[in-house]
């Protein structure tokens, strides 16, 4: 079993499974798009906005939480990468669930993914509106108006063609990476020179003199893991995008393998630097921690520029969510487990029905921002976490069933594989269950969110009875 980064991976024997949802797409995404989509999936709103409140709650131990969750996020995307090399599909894990777990598995995987991104869409437009309020010209503009503008702009670009999506995501990701690299360089220089930051001298004293790595104990670090998982919500996106690119066997391994060092550099490295630059008590949930640093540094315009970057991160995540759910819903629609209109494509070969369906939930998020702007982000973040946990669990289950079929000689695994299977899948599933338990233990919104699990399960069961007739009819035709 090879675990190396390969420039070209020998293709396995062709899959006998044919997914109608894979037909009709253009192959307009290039290598640079896929690589930047992988980066964008590893750097999102959860880091740029969420890290502030989590630092204030867990202190420097947040870096440990990001590292642990990053390892499991890598396992998930690596498992998905192996499946992509076996059979590229725009339906991604929904298509693989259909092949290895049947239509019930595909139905469950698809709607859990939709739960993830429909709520994340609300989180993203909420974050975008929050960032915009940083500038005085937008202070008096209601949060719901700014949220609606953000949704309208990104939706319009997403509906034109996959090439526009790819270009937008490429530049969004480039801005995020460039900003984080600049922050890391400036932050290291500030620590090395002990440069004053708003009356605070950066260095290890900001950690040791403020309670150490675990200022409030280990429990807050464990409890914050549920929110940290949200930060990695887009890592699976490159697997969905593989269905609209040529030569995925050459592009995907390099893009996926690079996620690990990006996590270490950007997430863990950034949090460690933030803890060294200012005491963890200097950060808050209502402002990006990067903006906090530059604001206290007093560099003219620096905070505004960084705020523009984090606004870009929110729009990037929104862009990705509309893209991926459109493809997933089309795969489900053509199999009968999603409304028919979500499978319709426009002249630009974009499944606009699914994209608009997800955007409709974003409009509902605009209403949530008008009703309770202060709590909107936290509420939808927790609901999105349930969808993420469910999606990751389905990916690992698909990977486990794929491994078992390979052992039985029914399929061939590609040379690019998830290491240490099947133990990796089992341990990851255990981790996801642990996160759910931690959400319950956290109390408050987290516990309330877990209490939605029976309701979500009931909706899935009820929905299946509504669609199973159409699913069986379409399956018989195929």
Beta strands, then each sheet from edge to edge (+ up, - down):
strand 1: 196-197
strand 2: 200-201
sheet 1: 1+ 2-
end
